[in-house]
Amino acid sequence: MCAAQMQPDWLSLEENSAGAEVLTMVERRFETTMVDRLLGLGLTRAEIHSVVLPARTLQHRRSRKELLTVDESDRVIRLLRILRATEAGYGNRDSALEWLRRPNPRLDSELRNVLFAQGGRTPMSLLTTEVGARMVEELLGQIQHGMYI
């Protein structure tokens, strides 16, 4: 059984039971149809191509009927994990996606010394790396606990 068949809706998995199951899914790798599932969650093609895999790579994988790589599958899970956490904080998917797409000045100020960011960093733009995803999770935690100014 492939990973995509094992997991129809990762967002519905219990947070504390996901670790080993999710690792198994990533290691087994997702089918390219997972991109269609991400689109169905409201993510745009541009977001998916930026965070998970480039359009040309997706086209190549589909033409050869290949699975996503382990790294690409891991990026899918990262994207879903952050979407789930954002939904939990904002109450619904539309609000979560709006927040992920909106430039956040807090992210700019934290990154300015490291990356010389000039503004316009969105939480979504940080999801290309695990470090960026952790920063987004930290910001979400601060918002949920009322520490965000």
OpenMM code with the backbone's topology and positions (N, CA, C; nanometers):
from openmm import Vec3, app, unit

residues = "MET CYS ALA ALA GLN MET GLN PRO ASP TRP LEU SER LEU GLU GLU ASN SER ALA GLY ALA GLU VAL LEU THR MET VAL GLU ARG ARG PHE GLU THR THR MET VAL ASP ARG LEU LEU GLY LEU GLY LEU THR ARG ALA GLU ILE HIS SER VAL VAL LEU PRO ALA ARG THR LEU GLN HIS ARG ARG SER ARG LYS GLU LEU LEU THR VAL ASP GLU SER ASP ARG VAL ILE ARG LEU LEU ARG ILE LEU ARG ALA THR GLU ALA GLY TYR GLY ASN ARG ASP SER ALA LEU GLU TRP LEU ARG ARG PRO ASN PRO ARG LEU ASP SER GLU LEU ARG ASN VAL LEU PHE ALA GLN GLY GLY ARG THR PRO MET SER LEU LEU THR THR GLU VAL GLY ALA ARG MET VAL GLU GLU LEU LEU GLY GLN ILE GLN HIS GLY MET TYR ILE".split()
positions = [
    Vec3(0.0848, -0.1177, 0.0000),
    Vec3(0.0000, 0.0000, 0.0000),
    Vec3(0.0893, 0.1239, 0.0000),
    Vec3(0.0600, 0.2202, -0.0858),
    Vec3(0.1422, 0.3406, -0.0932),
    Vec3(0.0990, 0.4404, 0.0133),
    Vec3(0.1833, 0.5375, 0.0371),
    Vec3(0.1584, 0.6356, 0.1432),
    Vec3(0.0306, 0.7142, 0.1186),
    Vec3(0.0036, 0.7488, -0.0062),
    Vec3(-0.1160, 0.8275, -0.0355),
    Vec3(-0.2425, 0.7501, 0.0005),
    Vec3(-0.2407, 0.6188, -0.0174),
    Vec3(-0.3573, 0.5391, 0.0176),
    Vec3(-0.3707, 0.5256, 0.1688),
    Vec3(-0.2598, 0.5283, 0.2401),
    Vec3(-0.2625, 0.5146, 0.3853),
    Vec3(-0.3241, 0.6360, 0.4523),
    Vec3(-0.3226, 0.7509, 0.3881),
    Vec3(-0.3487, 0.8751, 0.4570),
    Vec3(-0.4364, 0.9662, 0.3738),
    Vec3(-0.5684, 0.9485, 0.3772),
    Vec3(-0.6549, 1.0333, 0.2968),
    Vec3(-0.6633, 1.1777, 0.3434),
    Vec3(-0.6484, 1.2016, 0.4752),
    Vec3(-0.6584, 1.3389, 0.5243),
    Vec3(-0.5688, 1.3552, 0.6453),
    Vec3(-0.4445, 1.3939, 0.6228),
    Vec3(-0.3484, 1.4066, 0.7315),
    Vec3(-0.3943, 1.5072, 0.8347),
    Vec3(-0.4706, 1.6054, 0.7941),
    Vec3(-0.5166, 1.7077, 0.8875),
    Vec3(-0.6059, 1.6490, 0.9959),
    Vec3(-0.6641, 1.5315, 0.9717),
    Vec3(-0.7537, 1.4730, 1.0707),
    Vec3(-0.6822, 1.3794, 1.1681),
    Vec3(-0.5544, 1.3512, 1.1468),
    Vec3(-0.4810, 1.2660, 1.2391),
    Vec3(-0.4640, 1.3356, 1.3734),
    Vec3(-0.4661, 1.2577, 1.4790),
    Vec3(-0.4396, 1.3116, 1.6115),
    Vec3(-0.2945, 1.3576, 1.6176),
    Vec3(-0.2689, 1.4720, 1.6783),
    Vec3(-0.1333, 1.5257, 1.6853),
    Vec3(-0.0359, 1.4289, 1.7504),
    Vec3(-0.0740, 1.3655, 1.8589),
    Vec3(0.0193, 1.2800, 1.9315),
    Vec3(0.0356, 1.1416, 1.8694),
    Vec3(-0.0457, 1.1036, 1.7745),
    Vec3(-0.0332, 0.9715, 1.7137),
    Vec3(0.0319, 0.9770, 1.5762),
    Vec3(0.0681, 1.0941, 1.5306),
    Vec3(0.1126, 1.1092, 1.3926),
    Vec3(0.2590, 1.0729, 1.3691),
    Vec3(0.3463, 1.0805, 1.4698),
    Vec3(0.4901, 1.0661, 1.4505),
    Vec3(0.5340, 0.9468, 1.3680),
    Vec3(0.5158, 0.8259, 1.4190),
    Vec3(0.5628, 0.7063, 1.3491),
    Vec3(0.4854, 0.6837, 1.2196),
    Vec3(0.3556, 0.7096, 1.2226),
    Vec3(0.2740, 0.6918, 1.1019),
    Vec3(0.3197, 0.7865, 0.9916),
    Vec3(0.3438, 0.9086, 1.0281),
    Vec3(0.3846, 1.0086, 0.9298),
    Vec3(0.5225, 0.9758, 0.8742),
    Vec3(0.6141, 0.9332, 0.9595),
    Vec3(0.7464, 0.8932, 0.9129),
    Vec3(0.7359, 0.7797, 0.8115),
    Vec3(0.6519, 0.6831, 0.8392),
    Vec3(0.6312, 0.5720, 0.7463),
    Vec3(0.5768, 0.6219, 0.6129),
    Vec3(0.4812, 0.7145, 0.6182),
    Vec3(0.4250, 0.7695, 0.4946),
    Vec3(0.5315, 0.8408, 0.4127),
    Vec3(0.6144, 0.9197, 0.4797),
    Vec3(0.7197, 0.9937, 0.4097),
    Vec3(0.8187, 0.8962, 0.3465),
    Vec3(0.8585, 0.7958, 0.4219),
    Vec3(0.9558, 0.6997, 0.3700),
    Vec3(0.9012, 0.6186, 0.2535),
    Vec3(0.7725, 0.5922, 0.2545),
    Vec3(0.7103, 0.5184, 0.1423),
    Vec3(0.6866, 0.6094, 0.0218),
    Vec3(0.6849, 0.7370, 0.0437),
    Vec3(0.6717, 0.8417, -0.0579),
    Vec3(0.5285, 0.8512, -0.1112),
    Vec3(0.4913, 0.9740, -0.1419),
    Vec3(0.3569, 1.0014, -0.1917),
    Vec3(0.3509, 0.9920, -0.3435),
    Vec3(0.2328, 0.9610, -0.3911),
    Vec3(0.2067, 0.9679, -0.5348),
    Vec3(0.1936, 1.1153, -0.5736),
    Vec3(0.2111, 1.1436, -0.7009),
    Vec3(0.1987, 1.2825, -0.7477),
    Vec3(0.0564, 1.3347, -0.7325),
    Vec3(-0.0404, 1.2461, -0.7149),
    Vec3(-0.1784, 1.2914, -0.6935),
    Vec3(-0.1922, 1.3695, -0.5630),
    Vec3(-0.0914, 1.3600, -0.4762),
    Vec3(-0.0934, 1.4374, -0.3529),
    Vec3(-0.0976, 1.5874, -0.3841),
    Vec3(-0.0396, 1.6277, -0.4947),
    Vec3(-0.0442, 1.7689, -0.5351),
    Vec3(-0.1891, 1.8108, -0.5582),
    Vec3(-0.2675, 1.7239, -0.6196),
    Vec3(-0.4091, 1.7547, -0.6415),
    Vec3(-0.4830, 1.7671, -0.5082),
    Vec3(-0.4455, 1.6849, -0.4124),
    Vec3(-0.5068, 1.6934, -0.2791),
    Vec3(-0.4716, 1.8262, -0.2122),
    Vec3(-0.3469, 1.8703, -0.2302),
    Vec3(-0.3068, 1.9995, -0.1744),
    Vec3(-0.3857, 2.1127, -0.2392),
    Vec3(-0.4060, 2.1032, -0.3696),
    Vec3(-0.4873, 2.2034, -0.4387),
    Vec3(-0.6294, 2.2044, -0.3820),
    Vec3(-0.6808, 2.0863, -0.3519),
    Vec3(-0.8142, 2.0737, -0.2949),
    Vec3(-0.8264, 2.1350, -0.1562),
    Vec3(-0.7135, 2.1513, -0.0885),
    Vec3(-0.7143, 2.2145, 0.0437),
    Vec3(-0.7098, 2.3669, 0.0338),
    Vec3(-0.6985, 2.4182, -0.0882),
    Vec3(-0.6980, 2.5630, -0.1068),
    Vec3(-0.5621, 2.6229, -0.1357),
    Vec3(-0.4585, 2.5406, -0.1397),
    Vec3(-0.3254, 2.5913, -0.1746),
    Vec3(-0.3194, 2.6168, -0.3252),
    Vec3(-0.2419, 2.7135, -0.3657),
    Vec3(-0.2291, 2.7445, -0.5078),
    Vec3(-0.1154, 2.6630, -0.5688),
    Vec3(-0.1179, 2.6513, -0.7004),
    Vec3(-0.0084, 2.5819, -0.7693),
    Vec3(0.1248, 2.6504, -0.7396),
    Vec3(0.1255, 2.7819, -0.7401),
    Vec3(0.2496, 2.8554, -0.7137),
    Vec3(0.3039, 2.8222, -0.5743),
    Vec3(0.2160, 2.8135, -0.4753),
    Vec3(0.2601, 2.7789, -0.3399),
    Vec3(0.3168, 2.6371, -0.3352),
    Vec3(0.2491, 2.5457, -0.3993),
    Vec3(0.2945, 2.4063, -0.4011),
    Vec3(0.4273, 2.3952, -0.4739),
    Vec3(0.4397, 2.4637, -0.5857),
    Vec3(0.5647, 2.4569, -0.6631),
    Vec3(0.6793, 2.5254, -0.5888),
    Vec3(0.6484, 2.6227, -0.5085),
    Vec3(0.7516, 2.6906, -0.4307),
    Vec3(0.7958, 2.6081, -0.3104),
    Vec3(0.7015, 2.5470, -0.2414),
    Vec3(0.7312, 2.4776, -0.1156),
    Vec3(0.7641, 2.3298, -0.1365),
    Vec3(0.6928, 2.2613, -0.2250),
    Vec3(0.7069, 2.1155, -0.2370),
    Vec3(0.7991, 2.0750, -0.3512),
    Vec3(0.7653, 2.1129, -0.4731),
    Vec3(0.8491, 2.0790, -0.5878),
    Vec3(0.8129, 2.1682, -0.7059),
    Vec3(0.9136, 2.2015, -0.7880),
    Vec3(0.8883, 2.2869, -0.9045),
    Vec3(0.7927, 2.2209, -1.0042),
    Vec3(0.7235, 2.3037, -1.0798),
    Vec3(0.6253, 2.2547, -1.1772),
    Vec3(0.6880, 2.1578, -1.2771),
    Vec3(0.8053, 2.1907, -1.3241),
    Vec3(0.8704, 2.1050, -1.4235),
    Vec3(0.9056, 1.9674, -1.3650),
    Vec3(0.9478, 1.9648, -1.2404),
    Vec3(0.9781, 1.8379, -1.1738),
    Vec3(0.8514, 1.7555, -1.1564),
    Vec3(0.7425, 1.8211, -1.1191),
    Vec3(0.6146, 1.7516, -1.1064),
    Vec3(0.5734, 1.6924, -1.2404),
    Vec3(0.5857, 1.7709, -1.3451),
    Vec3(0.5505, 1.7233, -1.4788),
    Vec3(0.6357, 1.6008, -1.5153),
    Vec3(0.7641, 1.6069, -1.4852),
    Vec3(0.8553, 1.4959, -1.5123),
    Vec3(0.8131, 1.3704, -1.4349),
    Vec3(0.7835, 1.3871, -1.3050),
    Vec3(0.7428, 1.2728, -1.2229),
    Vec3(0.6132, 1.2114, -1.2756),
    Vec3(0.5201, 1.2957, -1.3143),
    Vec3(0.3923, 1.2442, -1.3655),
    Vec3(0.4104, 1.1706, -1.4976),
    Vec3(0.4923, 1.2245, -1.5854),
    Vec3(0.5108, 1.1606, -1.7167),
    Vec3(0.5776, 1.0237, -1.7036),
    Vec3(0.6598, 1.0079, -1.6013),
    Vec3(0.7290, 0.8797, -1.5792),
    Vec3(0.6587, 0.7931, -1.4744),
    Vec3(0.5435, 0.8419, -1.4258),
    Vec3(0.4678, 0.7703, -1.3234),
    Vec3(0.5526, 0.7382, -1.1998),
    Vec3(0.6338, 0.8353, -1.1604),
    Vec3(0.7193, 0.8216, -1.0428),
    Vec3(0.6492, 0.8769, -0.9200),
    Vec3(0.6920, 0.8302, -0.8049),
    Vec3(0.6464, 0.8857, -0.6784),
    Vec3(0.7268, 1.0117, -0.6479),
    Vec3(0.6758, 1.0928, -0.5567),
    Vec3(0.7553, 1.2034, -0.5060),
    Vec3(0.8753, 1.1442, -0.4323),
    Vec3(0.9823, 1.2198, -0.4217),
    Vec3(1.0977, 1.1729, -0.3447),
    Vec3(1.0654, 1.1795, -0.1956),
    Vec3(1.1506, 1.1234, -0.1138),
    Vec3(1.1337, 1.1319, 0.0314),
    Vec3(1.1366, 1.2786, 0.0744),
    Vec3(1.2298, 1.3559, 0.0189),
    Vec3(1.2371, 1.4987, 0.0543),
    Vec3(1.1099, 1.5733, 0.0150),
    Vec3(1.0579, 1.5464, -0.1031),
    Vec3(0.9344, 1.6120, -0.1476),
    Vec3(0.8166, 1.5692, -0.0607),
    Vec3(0.8109, 1.4421, -0.0261),
    Vec3(0.7046, 1.3920, 0.0615),
    Vec3(0.7141, 1.4571, 0.1988),
    Vec3(0.8354, 1.4761, 0.2472),
    Vec3(0.8563, 1.5433, 0.3743),
    Vec3(0.8072, 1.6879, 0.3672),
    Vec3(0.8295, 1.7541, 0.2550),
    Vec3(0.7820, 1.8922, 0.2380),
    Vec3(0.6298, 1.8981, 0.2365),
    Vec3(0.5657, 1.7949, 0.1788),
    Vec3(0.4192, 1.7875, 0.1816),
    Vec3(0.3718, 1.7850, 0.3263),
    Vec3(0.4338, 1.6980, 0.4060),
    Vec3(0.3953, 1.6864, 0.5462),
    Vec3(0.4202, 1.8177, 0.6204),
    Vec3(0.5329, 1.8827, 0.5915),
    Vec3(0.5629, 2.0118, 0.6555),
    Vec3(0.4524, 2.1128, 0.6243),
    Vec3(0.4146, 2.1205, 0.4991),
    Vec3(0.3106, 2.2137, 0.4571),
    Vec3(0.1785, 2.1814, 0.5262),
    Vec3(0.1426, 2.0540, 0.5310),
    Vec3(0.0191, 2.0138, 0.5974),
    Vec3(0.0238, 2.0389, 0.7481),
    Vec3(0.1392, 2.0163, 0.8081),
    Vec3(0.1550, 2.0385, 0.9523),
    Vec3(0.1315, 2.1858, 0.9868),
    Vec3(0.1900, 2.2735, 0.9072),
    Vec3(0.1746, 2.4171, 0.9327),
    Vec3(0.0317, 2.4614, 0.9034),
    Vec3(-0.0274, 2.4088, 0.7973),
    Vec3(-0.1665, 2.4434, 0.7665),
    Vec3(-0.2571, 2.4002, 0.8812),
    Vec3(-0.2331, 2.2805, 0.9323),
    Vec3(-0.3133, 2.2298, 1.0440),
    Vec3(-0.2980, 2.3203, 1.1670),
    Vec3(-0.1761, 2.3562, 1.2012),
    Vec3(-0.1516, 2.4412, 1.3178),
    Vec3(-0.2150, 2.5791, 1.2992),
    Vec3(-0.2076, 2.6312, 1.1783),
    Vec3(-0.2648, 2.7628, 1.1513),
    Vec3(-0.4166, 2.7579, 1.1577),
    Vec3(-0.4750, 2.6508, 1.1046),
    Vec3(-0.6201, 2.6329, 1.1149),
    Vec3(-0.6639, 2.6262, 1.2607),
    Vec3(-0.5868, 2.5555, 1.3414),
    Vec3(-0.6210, 2.5436, 1.4838),
    Vec3(-0.6202, 2.6810, 1.5510),
    Vec3(-0.5266, 2.7655, 1.5115),
    Vec3(-0.5175, 2.8978, 1.5707),
    Vec3(-0.6203, 2.9965, 1.5199),
    Vec3(-0.6563, 2.9832, 1.3934),
    Vec3(-0.7465, 3.0807, 1.3320),
    Vec3(-0.8887, 3.0293, 1.3098),
    Vec3(-0.9118, 2.9030, 1.3398),
    Vec3(-1.0479, 2.8514, 1.3397),
    Vec3(-1.1003, 2.7929, 1.2105),
    Vec3(-1.0443, 2.8319, 1.0970),
    Vec3(-1.0907, 2.7745, 0.9710),
    Vec3(-0.9820, 2.7875, 0.8647),
    Vec3(-0.9968, 2.7130, 0.7586),
    Vec3(-0.8944, 2.7079, 0.6553),
    Vec3(-0.8786, 2.8403, 0.5817),
    Vec3(-0.9886, 2.9074, 0.5500),
    Vec3(-0.9774, 3.0339, 0.4771),
    Vec3(-0.8956, 3.1363, 0.5557),
    Vec3(-0.9244, 3.1492, 0.6843),
    Vec3(-0.8483, 3.2427, 0.7678),
    Vec3(-0.7033, 3.1989, 0.7811),
    Vec3(-0.6820, 3.0682, 0.7920),
    Vec3(-0.5458, 3.0154, 0.8032),
    Vec3(-0.4658, 3.0479, 0.6769),
    Vec3(-0.5236, 3.0218, 0.5607),
    Vec3(-0.4534, 3.0500, 0.4352),
    Vec3(-0.4294, 3.1997, 0.4182),
    Vec3(-0.5258, 3.2799, 0.4589),
    Vec3(-0.5082, 3.4256, 0.4502),
    Vec3(-0.3886, 3.4692, 0.5353),
    Vec3(-0.3773, 3.4165, 0.6575),
    Vec3(-0.2662, 3.4520, 0.7450),
    Vec3(-0.1333, 3.4045, 0.6869),
    Vec3(-0.1304, 3.2829, 0.6341),
    Vec3(-0.0065, 3.2296, 0.5767),
    Vec3(0.0410, 3.3112, 0.4559),
    Vec3(-0.0517, 3.3728, 0.3859),
    Vec3(-0.0186, 3.4484, 0.2638),
    Vec3(0.0087, 3.5960, 0.2891),
    Vec3(-0.0236, 3.6446, 0.4066),
    Vec3(-0.0085, 3.7875, 0.4367),
    Vec3(0.1320, 3.8174, 0.4882),
    Vec3(0.1965, 3.9200, 0.4336),
    Vec3(0.3281, 3.9586, 0.4869),
    Vec3(0.3179, 3.9870, 0.6362),
    Vec3(0.4166, 3.9402, 0.7089),
    Vec3(0.4152, 3.9555, 0.8537),
    Vec3(0.5397, 4.0321, 0.8961),
    Vec3(0.5215, 4.1516, 0.9492),
    Vec3(0.6370, 4.2338, 0.9866),
    Vec3(0.7250, 4.1672, 1.0923),
    Vec3(0.6682, 4.0830, 1.1758),
    Vec3(0.7469, 4.0136, 1.2786),
    Vec3(0.8504, 3.9225, 1.2136),
    Vec3(0.8133, 3.8569, 1.1080),
    Vec3(0.9070, 3.7690, 1.0384),
    Vec3(1.0169, 3.8504, 0.9719),
    Vec3(0.9815, 3.9651, 0.9195),
    Vec3(1.0817, 4.0508, 0.8565),
    Vec3(1.1844, 4.0986, 0.9578),
    Vec3(1.1375, 4.1429, 1.0746),
    Vec3(1.2317, 4.1960, 1.1729),
    Vec3(1.3224, 4.0864, 1.2273),
    Vec3(1.2707, 3.9644, 1.2424),
    Vec3(1.3530, 3.8544, 1.2908),
    Vec3(1.4558, 3.8118, 1.1875),
    Vec3(1.4234, 3.8285, 1.0609),
    Vec3(1.5133, 3.7838, 0.9542),
    Vec3(1.6066, 3.8931, 0.9045),
    Vec3(1.5760, 4.0174, 0.9350),
    Vec3(1.6509, 4.1288, 0.8772),
    Vec3(1.8012, 4.1152, 0.9004),
    Vec3(1.8424, 4.0832, 1.0209),
    Vec3(1.9855, 4.0729, 1.0506),
    Vec3(2.0508, 3.9549, 0.9800),
    Vec3(1.9747, 3.8512, 0.9536),
    Vec3(2.0314, 3.7313, 0.8928),
    Vec3(2.0247, 3.7373, 0.7409),
    Vec3(1.9092, 3.7738, 0.6894),
    Vec3(1.8875, 3.7663, 0.5450),
    Vec3(1.8739, 3.9023, 0.4773),
    Vec3(1.8822, 4.0086, 0.5535),
    Vec3(1.8637, 4.1432, 0.4995),
    Vec3(1.7289, 4.1567, 0.4290),
    Vec3(1.6279, 4.1015, 0.4906),
    Vec3(1.4937, 4.1051, 0.4326),
    Vec3(1.4448, 4.2492, 0.4240),
    Vec3(1.3797, 4.2812, 0.3165),
    Vec3(1.3296, 4.4160, 0.2942),
    Vec3(1.1787, 4.4256, 0.3161),
    Vec3(1.1189, 4.3299, 0.3762),
    Vec3(0.9746, 4.3323, 0.3968),
    Vec3(0.9061, 4.2380, 0.3004),
    Vec3(0.7828, 4.2095, 0.3318),
    Vec3(0.7045, 4.1263, 0.2436),
    Vec3(0.7186, 3.9769, 0.2670),
    Vec3(0.7902, 3.9360, 0.3721),
    Vec3(0.8013, 3.7924, 0.4003),
    Vec3(0.6671, 3.7428, 0.4519),
    Vec3(0.6194, 3.6381, 0.3917),
    Vec3(0.4964, 3.5750, 0.4378),
    Vec3(0.5321, 3.4468, 0.5114),
    Vec3(0.4475, 3.4025, 0.6033),
    Vec3(0.4738, 3.2727, 0.6651),
    Vec3(0.4889, 3.1626, 0.5600),
    Vec3(0.4075, 3.1671, 0.4555),
    Vec3(0.4158, 3.0654, 0.3499),
    Vec3(0.5546, 3.0629, 0.2862),
    Vec3(0.6151, 3.1788, 0.2687),
    Vec3(0.7461, 3.1844, 0.2031),
    Vec3(0.8563, 3.1211, 0.2871),
    Vec3(0.8336, 3.1061, 0.4168),
    Vec3(0.9334, 3.0447, 0.5038),
    Vec3(0.9231, 2.8924, 0.5068),
    Vec3(0.8184, 2.8367, 0.4493),
    Vec3(0.7955, 2.6925, 0.4574),
    Vec3(0.8831, 2.6113, 0.3630),
    Vec3(0.9706, 2.6774, 0.2907),
    Vec3(1.0620, 2.6044, 0.2019),
    Vec3(1.1694, 2.5304, 0.2805),
    Vec3(1.1880, 2.5672, 0.4084),
    Vec3(1.2870, 2.4990, 0.4926),
    Vec3(1.2234, 2.4627, 0.6260),
    Vec3(1.2802, 2.3638, 0.6925),
    Vec3(1.2324, 2.3238, 0.8244),
    Vec3(1.2571, 2.4358, 0.9259),
    Vec3(1.3690, 2.5048, 0.9135),
    Vec3(1.3982, 2.6166, 1.0043),
    Vec3(1.2911, 2.7242, 0.9901),
    Vec3(1.2545, 2.7574, 0.8674),
    Vec3(1.1498, 2.8556, 0.8452),
    Vec3(1.0161, 2.8095, 0.9007),
    Vec3(0.9856, 2.6818, 0.8826),
    Vec3(0.8604, 2.6269, 0.9353),
    Vec3(0.8579, 2.6369, 1.0879),
    Vec3(0.9706, 2.6131, 1.1513),
    Vec3(0.9774, 2.6255, 1.2974),
    Vec3(0.9540, 2.7695, 1.3407),
    Vec3(1.0054, 2.8640, 1.2643),
    Vec3(0.9817, 3.0048, 1.2962),
    Vec3(0.8323, 3.0361, 1.2875),
    Vec3(0.7657, 2.9819, 1.1860),
    Vec3(0.6217, 3.0040, 1.1703),
    Vec3(0.5475, 2.9403, 1.2875),
    Vec3(0.5866, 2.8200, 1.3253),
    Vec3(0.5223, 2.7542, 1.4395),
    Vec3(0.5430, 2.8336, 1.5681),
    Vec3(0.6615, 2.8877, 1.5861),
    Vec3(0.6895, 2.9689, 1.7046),
    Vec3(0.6011, 3.0938, 1.7056),
    Vec3(0.5876, 3.1575, 1.5914),
    Vec3(0.5018, 3.2751, 1.5809),
    Vec3(0.3562, 3.2390, 1.6101),
    Vec3(0.3104, 3.1266, 1.5579),
    Vec3(0.1733, 3.0820, 1.5866),
    Vec3(0.1542, 3.0583, 1.7365),
    Vec3(0.2535, 2.9973, 1.7995),
    Vec3(0.2462, 2.9745, 1.9435),
    Vec3(0.2382, 3.1048, 2.0213),
    Vec3(0.3148, 3.2030, 1.9779),
    Vec3(0.3110, 3.3335, 2.0437),
    Vec3(0.1746, 3.3989, 2.0279),
    Vec3(0.1172, 3.3854, 1.9100),
    Vec3(-0.0161, 3.4428, 1.8856),
    Vec3(-0.1192, 3.3732, 1.9735),
    Vec3(-0.1135, 3.2403, 1.9804),
    Vec3(-0.2111, 3.1647, 2.0600),
    Vec3(-0.1996, 3.1960, 2.2088),
    Vec3(-0.0803, 3.2303, 2.2545),
    Vec3(-0.0612, 3.2593, 2.3956),
    Vec3(-0.0642, 3.4097, 2.4259),
    Vec3(-0.1024, 3.4893, 2.3287),
    Vec3(-0.1165, 3.6320, 2.3499),
    Vec3(0.0140, 3.7076, 2.3660),
    Vec3(0.1251, 3.6500, 2.3205),
    Vec3(0.2546, 3.7147, 2.3349),
    Vec3(0.2936, 3.7950, 2.2112),
    Vec3(0.2157, 3.7865, 2.1080),
    Vec3(0.2488, 3.8552, 1.9832),
    Vec3(0.2068, 4.0004, 1.9920),
    Vec3(0.2987, 4.0895, 1.9582),
    Vec3(0.2677, 4.2333, 1.9611),
    Vec3(0.2635, 4.2857, 1.8190),
] * unit.nanometer
topology = app.Topology()
chain = topology.addChain("A")
for resn in residues:
    res = topology.addResidue(resn, chain)
    for name in ("N", "CA", "C"):
        topology.addAtom(name, app.Element.getBySymbol(name[0]), res)
